[in-house]
C-alpha cells in the first residue's frame, strides 16, 4: 500500500501531465467535453472532491464515453468482468486514526490520512449495460435546471456592464448580456454562457456570509490561482450536474501557467482546491433541494 505522500504525488503528477499536454494541442483544462459527474456503478453514488477531476482526466485521456466506474470486485458483484490487460485509475478515500496523547492532560486526536483504491471504467469491462445519463447537453430541461440552480442561489446577477466577474464589495455577479455569448469552435453559446455564470457563482460562494473563503488576493499570486481553480472545477461540476457541457474559458492559458507552478510547488494544492470546489457546488445545489 502506498503512503499518503505517494498518493498526493501520483494524483498531482497526473493532473500536471494532463494540463501540460492539453487537449487538441491547446492549453485547456483536461475535462472539457465531459457530460456527467463520475459515478460508481455499484453504489450509483457520484464521486466527489479530488476524484471528480481525477477521473475526468482519465476518462478524457482514454476517450471513454462512459463516466461509470467501479473496483474490480464491484464489477464482479454486478456480474461484469474487467477485460484482461486493462489498467485502472486511482481514486482517493480517507481513513481516520486516533492518536494517543503524549501528555496525560491532553485528549486523543483524530487524524485523517489518504488511501487509494483502483477503479475501472465501464468501457473496460464485459457484461455490463451502461445506465442512461440523467441529462443530455443542451436539452431544454437541462437548461431549465441550470437556470433554476442560479435563481435558487439568491445571488444577485447583473447583466450588460462589461465583463464577467464577482464583486466582493457589492456581493453580486456581473455577466455580459446573454445574447453577447457566441458559439465558438469548441462550445455553443449556451455552454459558454452557463460555464461563465457558474464560474462566477462559485466565486460568490466564498463570501463571508456563505462559505467564508479569503477573497482578497493579489493577481497572479498562489492564493489568486487557488481561488480561480476552485471556481473552474466547481463550474465544471455544476455544468455536468445540470446537463451543460463545460466550456473552456478564453483566459485558460494564462491561468494554467499559474496552476502548473502551484501544483509543482505543492502536492496538496489540487486536493484542497477540489475539496473547496465540491463545497461550493454542494452549497449552490442545496438551495434547489429546499424548493
SVG drawing of the C-alpha trace seen along z (x, -y; Angstrom):
<svg xmlns="http://www.w3.org/2000/svg" viewBox="-40 -49 48 61">
<polyline fill="none" stroke="black" stroke-width="0.4" points="0.0,0.0 1.4,-3.4 1.7,-6.0 -0.1,-9.3 2.8,-11.2 2.8,-8.8 -0.9,-9.3 -0.6,-13.1 2.3,-12.9 0.6,-10.4 -2.6,-12.4 -0.8,-15.7 1.5,-14.4 -1.5,-13.0 -3.2,-16.4 0.1,-18.2 0.7,-15.9 -2.9,-16.4 -2.5,-20.2 0.8,-20.3 -0.4,-18.0 -3.7,-19.9 -6.4,-18.8 -6.2,-19.1 -2.8,-20.7 -4.2,-23.6 -3.8,-24.7 -7.2,-23.7 -8.5,-22.1 -8.4,-18.3 -12.0,-17.6 -13.8,-19.9 -16.3,-17.8 -17.4,-15.6 -21.1,-15.4 -21.6,-13.8 -20.1,-13.5 -18.1,-10.3 -20.4,-7.7 -19.8,-4.4 -21.6,-1.6 -22.2,0.5 -23.5,-2.3 -24.8,-4.7 -23.3,-7.5 -21.3,-10.3 -17.6,-10.5 -16.7,-13.8 -13.7,-16.0 -10.4,-15.3 -11.8,-12.1 -14.0,-14.2 -11.2,-16.0 -9.0,-12.9 -11.5,-10.5 -12.4,-13.2 -8.7,-13.3 -8.6,-9.5 -11.9,-9.5 -10.8,-12.1 -7.3,-10.7 -8.6,-7.3 -11.6,-8.7 -14.1,-6.7 -17.7,-7.5 -18.9,-6.5 -18.4,-8.2 -19.2,-5.0 -16.5,-3.4 -16.1,-0.6 -13.5,1.5 -12.6,4.9 -14.7,6.6 -17.6,4.3 -17.8,5.1 -17.8,8.8 -20.6,8.2 -22.6,6.7 -21.9,9.7 -19.4,8.0 -15.7,8.7 -12.8,6.4 -11.1,7.2 -7.7,8.9 -4.8,6.4 -6.9,3.3 -5.3,0.8 -7.4,-1.1 -7.4,-4.6 -6.8,-5.5 -9.4,-7.0 -8.7,-8.6 -10.5,-7.9 -9.8,-9.0 -9.2,-7.0 -9.1,-8.2 -6.9,-7.1 -7.0,-8.1 -3.6,-9.3 -3.0,-8.8 -1.9,-12.0 1.7,-12.4 0.6,-14.2 -1.9,-13.0 -3.8,-16.3 -4.3,-16.1 -7.2,-14.5 -6.8,-11.9 -6.7,-13.4 -8.3,-12.1 -6.1,-12.4 -7.2,-11.8 -4.9,-10.2 -5.3,-9.4 -5.5,-6.0 -6.4,-4.8 -8.1,-2.1 -8.2,-1.3 -11.3,-1.6 -12.1,-0.6 -14.3,-2.4 -17.4,-0.7 -15.6,-0.7 -13.0,1.6 -15.5,4.4 -17.6,7.0 -21.1,7.9 -22.3,4.5 -25.1,2.5 -24.5,-1.3 -27.1,-3.3 -28.5,-6.2 -27.4,-9.6 -29.9,-11.8 -29.3,-14.8 -28.2,-15.5 -26.2,-18.6 -28.3,-21.5 -31.6,-19.7 -34.3,-22.2 -35.0,-20.6 -31.3,-20.7 -31.1,-24.4 -34.1,-24.9 -32.3,-23.0 -29.2,-25.3 -31.4,-28.4 -33.1,-27.0 -29.8,-26.5 -28.7,-30.0 -32.1,-31.5 -32.4,-29.4 -29.0,-30.6 -30.3,-34.0 -27.1,-35.6 -27.8,-38.8 -26.9,-38.6 -26.5,-41.8 -26.1,-42.0 -24.6,-44.2 -22.0,-46.1 -18.7,-44.9 -17.1,-41.6 -17.8,-38.7 -16.8,-39.0 -18.0,-38.6 -17.9,-41.8 -16.8,-41.1 -17.8,-44.5 -21.2,-44.6 -21.8,-40.8 -23.2,-40.4 -22.3,-38.6 -21.9,-40.7 -22.3,-39.0 -22.4,-40.3 -25.8,-40.2 -26.8,-36.6 -27.1,-37.5 -23.5,-38.6 -22.3,-35.0 -21.4,-33.5 -20.7,-30.0 -17.0,-29.2 -15.1,-26.4 -15.2,-24.3 -18.5,-25.3 -22.0,-26.5 -23.2,-29.9 -25.3,-28.2 -22.3,-26.3 -20.2,-29.4 -22.9,-31.3 -23.5,-28.8 -19.9,-27.9 -19.1,-31.6 -22.2,-32.1 -21.3,-29.1 -17.6,-30.1 -18.7,-33.5 -21.3,-31.8 -18.6,-29.6 -16.6,-32.7 -19.7,-34.2 -19.9,-31.2 -16.7,-32.4 -18.4,-35.5 -18.2,-35.7 -21.9,-35.0 -21.7,-31.9 -18.6,-29.7 -16.3,-32.4 -13.1,-31.9 -10.5,-34.6 -11.4,-36.6 -8.8,-39.3 -5.9,-38.1 -3.2,-39.8 -3.5,-39.0 -1.2,-36.1 -0.5,-35.1 -0.8,-31.5 -3.9,-32.4 -5.4,-34.0 -4.7,-30.9 -6.2,-28.7 -9.5,-30.7 -9.6,-30.6 -9.1,-26.8 -11.9,-26.4 -14.2,-28.3 -13.0,-26.4 -13.5,-22.9 -16.7,-24.0 -18.2,-25.4 -17.4,-22.1 -19.1,-20.1 -22.2,-22.4 -22.3,-22.2 -22.4,-18.4 -24.8,-18.1 -27.3,-20.3 -26.7,-19.0 -24.4,-21.6 -21.0,-20.6 -18.2,-22.7 -16.8,-25.2 -13.1,-26.4 -12.5,-30.0 -10.5,-32.3 -8.1,-33.1 -7.3,-29.4 -3.8,-29.5 -2.8,-32.3 -4.3,-30.5 -2.9,-27.1 0.6,-28.5 -0.1,-29.7 -1.8,-26.4 1.0,-24.3 3.5,-26.3 1.3,-25.9 0.8,-22.2 4.5,-21.6 5.3,-23.6 2.5,-22.0 1.3,-18.4 -1.8,-19.1 -2.9,-22.1 -5.3,-20.2 -6.7,-18.2 -7.5,-21.4 -8.9,-23.2 -11.1,-20.2 -12.4,-20.0 -13.4,-23.7 -14.9,-23.3 -17.1,-20.4 -18.2,-22.6 -19.1,-25.4 -21.1,-23.1 -22.9,-21.4 -23.7,-24.8 -25.3,-26.0 -27.2,-22.8 -28.5,-22.9 -30.9,-25.7 -32.6,-23.7 -33.4,-20.9 -35.2,-23.4 -37.9,-24.2"/>
</svg>
